[in-house]
Structures are given as C-alpha cells and as structure tokens.
Amino acid sequence: MHKPYERGSTSVLTPCSFCPSRNRAACKGIEPHDRSGSAALEAARSPPRVYEAGDIIHAQGDHGDHVFNLISGWVETHCDMADGRRQIVHILQPGAIFGVDLPGEELRQTATAITMAVVCPIKTSKFEELRRRFPAFNEQYISLLLKVRRRLVRTLTMVGQGSAKERVGGLLWRLALTAVGGDLIRPGAIIPMPLTQRHIAEATGLTPVHINRVLRQLREEQILELRDGNLIALDAKKFLALAEPGADWATAVQSRPDLEAPAARFRAVNGSGERPC
C-alpha cells in the first residue's frame, strides 16, 4: 500500500523543479525555464507516492488512470499467467515511465516495487493534455517509447537465441549501464543491483536453479559477481563481450584510457574485507 511522500511528520508536495528525475522521463520535454510548461506540469501531477519493496503499484487487469514517473527505487513490470507463472517484461530504474496503455483498455502488466520506490503519478487525461499542449513533451515521450521498443527487441532476441550466460550477462549489462547513467562500465566497478535470483530467472526465461549455476560460473570465470545487492564487474571487457556479442572493447574505450586502469577498488574490497556500499 502506498503512502504520501513525507518529510518528517509533514506531508509535502515537492515542486517539480526539485525532483531528482526532473531532467529525465517525459518531464525532460518541458524546460525548467518554461514557466507556462512548468506550471502546467506542476498542476498535472498528483502527490508522489511511496511504496515498500513488494508493494503492487498497479495490477494486471486494472483500468489504469495514471501514468507513473519513477523518482527513486527499482520497479518490475510483469505479465502474470493463470497458473502462477510470470514473465518480467521490464526492470525499471529512476527516470522510467510506466502504466502507459491504450485509453480505456485494461493494463496488460503488473507493476511491483523491487525496492522502496517513490513514484509521481499523473492522471492519464492530464498527461494527454500535456502531450497536446507541449510538442517537446510529446516528442520526449515518443522518444522514451522508442527506446523501450528497442530494448524489448534486443531482449526478445537474446531470450530466443542467446545462451543462458548471454541472457543473464545481457540483462545485467543493460541494467548496470542504466545505473551508471549510460557510461561505459569500468573494470572493477561496483554497481547497485538489488535483484534476487528469482528476478533474474523471470526476466530471462530460466529457472532459479539455472540462474544460480550461471552466476557461479560467471564468478568463477572472473567476469562478474553479485554480492550484497551490488554487481561487481570483475572483467568489464569479458562482461561486454558476453552481453553484446561482437562488440569491440577497443572501440568502446578508444577515448577512455582510464578504463583500462587496474581495478584498484575491487582489490581493496577483496583484500581488506570492505563491504560494497
């Protein structure tokens, strides 16, 4: 069950200008210095909602009346089958938008908080009004949908044709890239990855037992490790090759010689017993 976003004991309505996701998601289409657009965006949204890990934000079959911007935390959207099986379609990070469907249609997916999550809901009718009034907002929204489509095509290809290692490596690489802001992943990088083996299994079409075996193999091959809610890129070059078959590491780092530096941080973690943050 969601609760209002609170600071101390006082319920607050955080102005859009202070939102950490203001320059991401569809909101990016309205410039902060655009007073008319900013005022319309502020008026369109509802108070942010806070969900605990495991809370359902919206359920498959609901008649959705809100579009959601993810301000903080991780959320999964999944399709549920009658016999209890489910397929995770998206694992969302801050800046993502979800709850979008055809007007009047039932939602095809359930959205569940993986971690504590703060979301900003906008009534669908008001969201559509913003799209009509502000072309840049609409263009940003369409751009986000196209990016989602590209990710879905890549995921479908990997699930249909990739090996178990490629499925897992591809999923974790794409999530890690998003977590670091789209920058290339550095050797030894420690990246937040609050996923269970069940999450990875339901996103890749494998069983949790199989995921356990694959993760052990990736750790033994010194490619990556999941530990304490973090991903450690033990060998970023091998990680990239696994996630993007045919990708050229030299091209990826041609202007980034610092990426080839020794993974000093990981050695410090391994050698000193420091816990990943």
Summary of the structure (lengths in Angstrom):
residues: 277
radius of gyration: 19.9
end to end distance: 28.1
largest distance: 57.1
contacts: 816
relative contact order: 0.11
helix: 42%
strand: 21%
